Amino acid sequence: MSFPKIQALRHIPLISILLMLCSNTLAETTNAWLSNTTPVIKNPTAIQFRFAHPAPPVSQLPPALQKGFDWLAAKTANTLTIEQFGGGVLYGMKNGVKAIRSGIADYGTCYSVGESSGFEYARTFHTPYVMPDNPYLSARILHELAPKYSALEYQKRGVQLAHIIPMRPMTLMSTSPIRTPQDLKGKRVISYMNAPGASDRLEYVELKIPFPEIYTALQQGLADVVIWSDLGFIPFKIFEHAKYYTPINVSIGTIETCINRKSFKKLSPKIQTIFAEFQQKSVLPIVSKEVSFAENAKVIYTENKVEYLNLTDTEKSAWEAAFEPIREGWLDECEEEGKQCRKMVQEIRNLRKKYAMLSDEELIDLIVNHPVAGIMKN
């Protein structure tokens, strides 16, 4: 089965598609709050924060972040501005917490997956088939539970958790058709999901290699499968060598950001409140791009003759069943560390039910007008 063709877009060049990422109605709804730039209050002295992240210039992250930073500057009459330092020039994906704590940057990404230990709650969000497919719903759940769980882990490491950006669930591209978990047996799999023991249980060979090396590994026949996301598949052109797409939607990824405590204390109390409330809003332009990107990715896959393996409900259930013992094994380890991870998973399930009937527009309104309190501490 081929990807569904979007007739209005099928002849548009790739670069034009990428430039249209925020053109749909939902994106306009998401970004509506950005138009309200009437200054609220000034900080007593002008402050500029250095925001660090490892994303390269071609990534969708920097321009989406900048929309929020521009809004924050306008709201504070340019007394709080943010300068981006991307491409890993200050620090990379690993050890972001240490870099922020030591003042290498004031504010920036601090990936839980880039830390050696102590972030069991943050990583529980990444476990197979726990979080929803909808990133707007994931954004609300991540922040609603943060004060009780993941924010505490960052506070213990000497930094403030600022916000968490949810990625759409990871899926699968391969050089030969993969419809069932059994099809992974014997395959060489590049995977970025949090599923300890999955390779042993499902009998595949797990490869951990840097993003820029994936293309070459596929090209040279050193890998058969990549479990990642559209935001990785497209810019790294995985579709040129992996011609099968299986939407297993196994687990989300997250981009956590944190702020140096001393930097946060430089802000006046009222600016601290504006800055804290801004954090959850700032996630929305990025999530909006993700949603649009996923739709436009289908066009790119179709143009490159990628076959979409649409799964039946039975096949989807088989994937969830295959990963259930893997998830339970992770939760056992988490509980051994003294964390209440099973309680957290149950709360995630409860919130999924609570918000199940809300539209994306209603979820956006919830995030913008009813932000979760208590994530950042004065």
Secondary structure, 3 states (H helix, E strand, C coil): CECCCCHHHCCCCHHHHHHCCCCCHHHHHHCHHHHCCCCCCCCCCCEEEEEECCCCCCCCHHHHHHHHHHHHHHHCCCCEEEEEECCCCCCCCCCHHHHHHCCCCCEEECCHHHCCCCCHHHHHCCCCCCCCCCHHHHHHHHHHHCCCCHHHHHHHCCEEEEEEEECCCCEEEECCCCCCHHHHCCCEEEECCCCCCHHHHHCCEEECCCHHHHHHHHHCCCCCEEEECHHHHCCCCHHHCCCEEECCCCCCCEEEEEEEHHHHHCCCHHHHHHHHHHHHHHHHHHHHHHHHHHHHHHHHHHHCCCEECCCCHHHHHHHHHHHHHHHHHHHHHHHHCCCCHHHHHHHHHHHHHHCCCCCHHHHHHHHHHCCCCCCCCC
